[in-house]
């Protein structure tokens, strides 16, 4: 379906895409300077409950690949914006503005979460030998703010660029985030994790949203 005349002008979309790409790189630099590498493998592991390798790779691809899309819009907009892979609907330009705000919210939450979790932010679902239960910053109200951030960023990009491809990534992210969150909660609430302390933490926090408690 061709984009409606109400959507953001391609030049505006291209400018927004370039800005997002720059902010994404800046966010990566910020967390890297804190010694955080979200995709690094774990060492000094006490307990582990990783998903199957295929699911693990799917998660890594889900939060890495969509962030290349703004680069595509900025560099080759004719291939990535206003094509048959984009959708349109009434008031879509207004929705695109909301998408940009949602992406910014997710990006800010991702950086905040990474800086708060520090060296405990790894792609594996593990309990490290010297693991600490972090309950400050975004973790004071949300158990999995990083997953919430990824979902916000992908949904925001899908809405901003009206992309079927990014919408599909968003659905995959929601499914995998819920799957991984449940595995983490089982491990961290077990005797190998933090036991009663983590279960008490679960009782006072939401899984992805503050005040929305899902044990």
C-alpha positions as CSV (number, residue, x, y, z in Angstrom):
1,X,0.0,0.0,0.0
2,X,1.4,3.4,-0.9
3,X,1.9,5.9,1.9
4,X,-0.9,8.5,2.3
5,X,-0.2,12.2,1.7
6,X,-0.6,12.7,5.5
7,X,2.6,10.9,6.5
8,X,5.8,12.7,7.4
9,X,7.6,14.1,4.3
10,X,10.4,11.8,3.2
11,X,13.0,14.5,4.0
12,X,11.6,14.9,7.5
13,X,11.6,11.1,8.0
14,X,15.2,11.0,6.7
15,X,16.3,13.7,9.1
16,X,14.6,11.8,12.0
17,X,16.3,8.6,10.9
18,X,19.7,10.2,10.9
19,X,19.1,11.7,14.3
20,X,18.0,8.4,15.7
21,X,21.1,6.7,14.3
22,X,23.4,9.3,15.9
23,X,21.5,9.0,19.2
24,X,21.8,5.2,19.1
25,X,25.5,5.3,18.6
26,X,25.8,7.9,21.4
27,X,23.8,5.6,23.7
28,X,26.1,2.6,22.9
29,X,29.2,4.8,23.6
30,X,27.7,5.9,27.0
31,X,27.1,2.4,28.2
32,X,30.4,1.1,26.8
33,X,32.2,3.8,28.8
34,X,30.6,2.4,31.9
35,X,32.2,-1.0,31.1
36,X,28.8,-2.4,30.0
37,X,28.5,-4.8,27.0
38,X,24.9,-6.1,26.7
39,X,25.9,-8.9,24.3
40,X,28.9,-10.2,26.0
41,X,29.0,-13.8,27.3
42,X,29.1,-14.6,31.0
43,X,32.0,-15.7,33.1
44,X,32.1,-16.8,36.7
45,X,28.7,-18.4,36.5
46,X,27.0,-20.0,39.5
47,X,23.8,-21.1,37.7
48,X,22.4,-20.7,34.2
49,X,19.1,-21.3,32.4
50,X,19.7,-20.1,28.8
51,X,17.1,-20.6,26.1
52,X,18.0,-22.9,23.2
53,X,20.7,-21.5,21.0
54,X,18.3,-20.6,18.2
55,X,16.1,-18.6,20.6
56,X,19.2,-16.9,22.0
57,X,20.4,-15.8,18.6
58,X,16.9,-14.7,17.7
59,X,16.8,-12.4,20.7
60,X,20.2,-10.9,19.9
61,X,19.1,-10.3,16.3
62,X,15.8,-8.8,17.4
63,X,17.3,-6.0,19.4
64,X,20.3,-5.4,17.1
65,X,19.1,-5.6,13.5
66,X,16.1,-3.2,13.7
67,X,18.4,-0.5,14.9
68,X,20.0,-0.6,11.4
69,X,16.7,0.4,9.8
70,X,17.1,4.2,10.6
71,X,20.5,4.0,8.8
72,X,18.7,2.6,5.8
73,X,16.1,5.4,5.8
74,X,18.8,8.0,6.2
75,X,21.0,6.6,3.4
76,X,18.6,5.0,1.0
77,X,15.1,6.3,1.8
78,X,13.7,5.2,-1.6
79,X,14.3,1.6,-0.5
80,X,13.1,1.9,3.1
81,X,10.3,4.5,3.3
82,X,7.2,4.8,1.1
83,X,7.5,1.3,-0.4
84,X,5.2,-1.7,-0.4
85,X,6.9,-2.7,2.9
86,X,5.3,0.4,4.6
87,X,1.7,0.8,5.6
88,X,-0.6,3.8,6.0
89,X,-3.8,4.6,7.9
90,X,-5.8,7.7,8.9
91,X,-3.9,10.3,11.0
92,X,-0.7,8.3,10.5
93,X,1.6,11.4,10.6
94,X,0.3,12.0,14.2
95,X,1.0,8.3,15.0
96,X,4.5,8.7,13.6
97,X,5.2,11.5,16.1
98,X,4.0,9.2,18.9
99,X,6.4,6.5,17.5
100,X,9.3,8.9,17.8
101,X,8.4,9.7,21.4
102,X,8.0,6.0,22.2
103,X,11.4,5.2,20.7
104,X,13.0,8.0,22.7
105,X,11.4,6.7,25.9
106,X,12.7,3.2,25.2
107,X,16.2,4.5,24.3
108,X,16.4,6.5,27.5
109,X,15.2,3.6,29.6
110,X,17.8,1.3,27.9
111,X,20.7,3.6,28.8
112,X,19.4,4.1,32.3
113,X,19.0,0.3,32.8
114,X,22.4,-0.5,31.4
115,X,24.1,2.0,33.6
116,X,22.2,0.8,36.7
117,X,22.9,-2.9,36.1
118,X,26.5,-2.4,35.1
119,X,28.6,-5.5,34.7
120,X,25.6,-7.7,35.5
121,X,24.1,-6.8,32.2
122,X,24.8,-9.8,30.0
123,X,22.9,-11.6,27.2
124,X,22.9,-14.9,29.1
125,X,20.3,-15.8,31.7
126,X,22.6,-16.5,34.6
127,X,23.4,-16.0,38.2
128,X,27.1,-15.0,38.6
129,X,29.4,-16.0,41.4
130,X,29.2,-12.5,43.0
131,X,25.8,-11.6,41.7
132,X,23.8,-8.8,43.4
133,X,20.1,-8.2,43.3
134,X,19.8,-4.7,41.8
135,X,16.7,-2.9,43.1
136,X,17.6,0.7,42.4
137,X,17.0,3.0,39.4
138,X,14.4,1.6,37.0
139,X,14.7,-1.8,38.8
140,X,13.0,-0.3,41.9
141,X,9.7,-0.5,40.0
142,X,10.2,-2.8,37.0
143,X,11.9,-6.2,37.0
144,X,12.9,-6.1,33.4
145,X,13.3,-2.5,32.2
146,X,15.8,-3.6,29.5
147,X,13.2,-5.8,27.9
148,X,10.6,-3.0,28.2
149,X,13.1,-0.7,26.5
150,X,13.7,-3.0,23.6
151,X,10.0,-3.4,23.0
152,X,9.4,0.4,23.2
153,X,12.3,1.1,20.8
154,X,11.1,-1.4,18.2
155,X,7.4,-0.4,18.5
156,X,8.4,3.2,18.2
157,X,10.5,2.6,15.1
158,X,7.8,0.5,13.5
159,X,5.3,3.3,14.0
160,X,7.6,6.1,13.1
161,X,8.6,4.5,9.7
162,X,5.3,2.7,9.2
163,X,7.2,-0.5,8.5
164,X,5.8,-4.0,8.3
165,X,9.3,-5.3,8.8
166,X,9.8,-3.5,12.0
167,X,6.2,-4.3,13.2
168,X,7.1,-8.0,12.7
169,X,10.3,-7.5,14.8
170,X,8.2,-5.9,17.5
171,X,5.9,-8.9,17.7
172,X,8.9,-11.2,17.9
173,X,10.4,-9.0,20.6
174,X,7.2,-9.2,22.7
175,X,7.1,-13.0,22.5
176,X,10.8,-13.5,23.3
177,X,10.9,-10.8,26.1
178,X,8.1,-12.6,27.9
179,X,9.7,-16.0,27.4
180,X,13.1,-14.8,28.7
181,X,11.5,-12.8,31.6
182,X,9.8,-15.9,32.9
183,X,13.0,-17.9,32.7
184,X,14.9,-15.3,34.5
185,X,12.3,-15.0,37.2
186,X,12.4,-18.8,37.8
187,X,16.1,-18.8,38.0
188,X,16.5,-15.8,40.2
189,X,13.7,-16.9,42.5
190,X,15.2,-20.4,42.9
191,X,17.7,-21.5,45.6
192,X,20.5,-21.1,43.1
193,X,19.5,-17.4,42.7
194,X,18.1,-15.1,45.4
195,X,15.2,-17.3,46.6
196,X,12.8,-15.5,49.0
197,X,14.4,-12.2,48.5
198,X,13.7,-12.2,44.7
199,X,10.2,-13.5,45.2
200,X,9.5,-10.6,47.6
201,X,11.0,-8.3,45.0
202,X,8.6,-9.7,42.4
203,X,5.7,-9.1,44.7
204,X,6.4,-5.3,44.7
205,X,7.4,-4.7,41.1
206,X,5.9,-5.1,37.7
207,X,7.4,-7.2,35.0
208,X,7.6,-4.6,32.3
209,X,5.5,-1.7,33.7
210,X,5.5,-0.1,37.1
211,X,2.6,-1.3,39.2
212,X,1.6,-4.1,36.8
213,X,2.6,-7.2,38.8
214,X,3.0,-10.5,37.0
215,X,4.5,-13.2,39.0
